[in-house]
Amino acid sequence: MSREKIATGRAYEGKVLHGAGVVVTGRTLYTSGLTSRDAEGNIVGKGDIAAQIRQAFTNLGDVLRAAGADYAKVVKYTIYVTDIDAYLREGRNARPFMVDKPSSTLVEVRRLADPDLRVEVEAVAALD
């Protein structure tokens, strides 16, 4: 797989966790939206967006590993949250998973599949 980061040269690009764009070649993994459910399907971190961020990205990591990939292979995240201000305050919990500045979209939605869920993450990853 080849990976080329796209940058526009704008000053803010050095301050954010994501890049402007990524060009890749090869096979591609598209994940479903992953939430903060544990292996039994229970919601982790009810009312705690930081815990939900960590659990959702951990669950995403399980999918990546099952496909033979890791966070460094992610070229695009889409993150849905029910409270964008809370996510921006606790977004540092996503930092360990934002490897090599993938493209990213953050969207606030009215609600997710369960009213106790506050974060849902999906990814596109380039596979070898």
ZIHU-V472245 format. One record per residue. N is the residue number from 1. RES is the residue in one small letter. PHI is phi in degrees with one decimal (NA if undefined). PSI is psi in degrees with one decimal (none if undefined). NEAR is the number of other C-alpha atoms within 8 Angstrom. Layout:
n->N res->RES phi->PHI psi->PSI near->NEAR
n->N res->RES phi->PHI psi->PSI near->NEAR
This chain:
n->1 res->m phi->NA psi->134.7 near->9
n->2 res->s phi->-106.3 psi->149.0 near->6
n->3 res->r phi->-138.6 psi->124.7 near->8
n->4 res->e phi->-124.5 psi->118.6 near->7
n->5 res->k phi->-77.9 psi->138.1 near->9
n->6 res->i phi->-104.6 psi->131.4 near->9
n->7 res->a phi->-133.4 psi->147.0 near->9
n->8 res->t phi->-97.5 psi->-12.2 near->5
n->9 res->g phi->88.1 psi->4.4 near->5
n->10 res->r phi->-71.7 psi->143.0 near->6
n->11 res->a phi->-57.9 psi->-37.8 near->6
n->12 res->y phi->-67.2 psi->-18.8 near->6
n->13 res->e phi->-59.2 psi->-30.2 near->11
n->14 res->g phi->-76.5 psi->-9.8 near->5
n->15 res->k phi->-102.8 psi->-9.8 near->6
n->16 res->v phi->-109.5 psi->161.7 near->7
n->17 res->l phi->-77.7 psi->-16.8 near->8
n->18 res->h phi->-113.1 psi->160.8 near->10
n->19 res->g phi->-98.3 psi->171.2 near->14
n->20 res->a phi->-72.8 psi->-33.8 near->10
n->21 res->g phi->-172.5 psi->163.3 near->9
n->22 res->v phi->-140.9 psi->132.4 near->13
n->23 res->v phi->-108.3 psi->128.9 near->8
n->24 res->v phi->-132.3 psi->161.6 near->9
n->25 res->t phi->-125.6 psi->157.6 near->8
n->26 res->g phi->106.8 psi->-164.1 near->9
n->27 res->r phi->-73.1 psi->153.0 near->8
n->28 res->t phi->-131.6 psi->137.9 near->8
n->29 res->l phi->-106.0 psi->129.1 near->10
n->30 res->y phi->-114.1 psi->118.0 near->8
n->31 res->t phi->-91.0 psi->161.1 near->9
n->32 res->s phi->-77.5 psi->172.6 near->6
n->33 res->g phi->-70.9 psi->130.0 near->8
n->34 res->l phi->-109.3 psi->135.3 near->11
n->35 res->t phi->-114.0 psi->-166.5 near->12
n->36 res->s phi->-95.8 psi->36.8 near->17
n->37 res->r phi->-86.2 psi->143.0 near->12
n->38 res->d phi->-83.2 psi->-175.6 near->9
n->39 res->a phi->-61.3 psi->-25.3 near->5
n->40 res->e phi->-91.1 psi->-3.7 near->5
n->41 res->g phi->93.8 psi->5.1 near->6
n->42 res->n phi->-80.9 psi->144.4 near->7
n->43 res->i phi->-76.2 psi->126.1 near->10
n->44 res->v phi->-91.3 psi->135.0 near->10
n->45 res->g phi->75.3 psi->40.9 near->10
n->46 res->k phi->-55.5 psi->125.8 near->9
n->47 res->g phi->78.2 psi->1.2 near->6
n->48 res->d phi->-123.5 psi->94.6 near->7
n->49 res->i phi->-63.8 psi->-32.6 near->13
n->50 res->a phi->-62.2 psi->-45.2 near->11
n->51 res->a phi->-65.2 psi->-36.6 near->10
n->52 res->q phi->-69.4 psi->-36.8 near->16
n->53 res->i phi->-60.4 psi->-50.9 near->13
n->54 res->r phi->-59.5 psi->-44.5 near->11
n->55 res->q phi->-68.4 psi->-41.6 near->13
n->56 res->a phi->-61.8 psi->-44.0 near->15
n->57 res->f phi->-70.2 psi->-32.9 near->12
n->58 res->t phi->-63.1 psi->-44.4 near->8
n->59 res->n phi->-62.8 psi->-38.8 near->12
n->60 res->l phi->-61.7 psi->-41.1 near->13
n->61 res->g phi->-58.1 psi->-37.5 near->10
n->62 res->d phi->-61.7 psi->-41.6 near->8
n->63 res->v phi->-66.3 psi->-44.4 near->9
n->64 res->l phi->-58.6 psi->-47.5 near->12
n->65 res->r phi->-62.2 psi->-39.0 near->9
n->66 res->a phi->-62.4 psi->-26.7 near->7
n->67 res->a phi->-93.8 psi->1.6 near->7
n->68 res->g phi->82.9 psi->25.5 near->7
n->69 res->a phi->-125.6 psi->-178.3 near->11
n->70 res->d phi->-148.0 psi->-177.0 near->9
n->71 res->y phi->-60.5 psi->-28.8 near->10
n->72 res->a phi->-66.5 psi->-18.0 near->8
n->73 res->k phi->-88.1 psi->-9.8 near->9
n->74 res->v phi->-71.7 psi->128.2 near->13
n->75 res->v phi->-109.1 psi->-13.6 near->11
n->76 res->k phi->-155.7 psi->127.4 near->12
n->77 res->y phi->-110.0 psi->144.4 near->13
n->78 res->t phi->-123.1 psi->123.2 near->11
n->79 res->i phi->-120.3 psi->123.5 near->12
n->80 res->y phi->-107.6 psi->131.4 near->11
n->81 res->v phi->-134.4 psi->153.7 near->14
n->82 res->t phi->-92.2 psi->-9.8 near->11
n->83 res->d phi->-146.7 psi->97.3 near->9
n->84 res->i phi->-65.2 psi->-33.1 near->9
n->85 res->d phi->-64.9 psi->-43.4 near->6
n->86 res->a phi->-63.0 psi->-41.0 near->8
n->87 res->y phi->-63.4 psi->-43.3 near->11
n->88 res->l phi->-64.7 psi->-33.9 near->7
n->89 res->r phi->-68.3 psi->-37.9 near->7
n->90 res->e phi->-105.0 psi->7.5 near->9
n->91 res->g phi->-58.8 psi->-20.9 near->10
n->92 res->r phi->-58.1 psi->-21.5 near->6
n->93 res->n phi->-69.7 psi->-17.0 near->9
n->94 res->a phi->-88.8 psi->-15.9 near->10
n->95 res->r phi->-51.8 psi->-45.7 near->9
n->96 res->p phi->-62.2 psi->-18.9 near->6
n->97 res->f phi->-96.9 psi->-11.3 near->7
n->98 res->m phi->-92.2 psi->76.5 near->12
n->99 res->v phi->-89.3 psi->129.8 near->10
n->100 res->d phi->62.2 psi->34.0 near->5
n->101 res->k phi->47.9 psi->66.8 near->8
n->102 res->p phi->-69.4 psi->163.8 near->15
n->103 res->s phi->-66.9 psi->153.5 near->12
n->104 res->s phi->-155.2 psi->144.3 near->10
n->105 res->t phi->-128.6 psi->132.5 near->8
n->106 res->l phi->-117.7 psi->124.8 near->8
n->107 res->v phi->-130.7 psi->132.8 near->9
n->108 res->e phi->-90.2 psi->131.6 near->9
n->109 res->v phi->-121.3 psi->160.3 near->9
n->110 res->r phi->-65.8 psi->-43.1 near->5
n->111 res->r phi->-161.3 psi->164.5 near->10
n->112 res->l phi->-108.1 psi->-171.4 near->11
n->113 res->a phi->-60.2 psi->-27.9 near->5
n->114 res->d phi->-127.3 psi->136.8 near->6
n->115 res->p phi->-61.8 psi->-18.1 near->7
n->116 res->d phi->-84.7 psi->-10.3 near->7
n->117 res->l phi->-83.5 psi->135.3 near->14
n->118 res->r phi->-118.0 psi->-13.8 near->13
n->119 res->v phi->-141.3 psi->139.5 near->15
n->120 res->e phi->-139.6 psi->132.8 near->14
n->121 res->v phi->-125.2 psi->133.1 near->14
n->122 res->e phi->-127.6 psi->159.3 near->13
n->123 res->a phi->-143.4 psi->156.8 near->15
n->124 res->v phi->-118.4 psi->126.1 near->12
n->125 res->a phi->-126.4 psi->142.5 near->13
n->126 res->a phi->-89.9 psi->128.0 near->14
n->127 res->l phi->-103.6 psi->153.1 near->11
n->128 res->d phi->-71.1 psi->none near->5
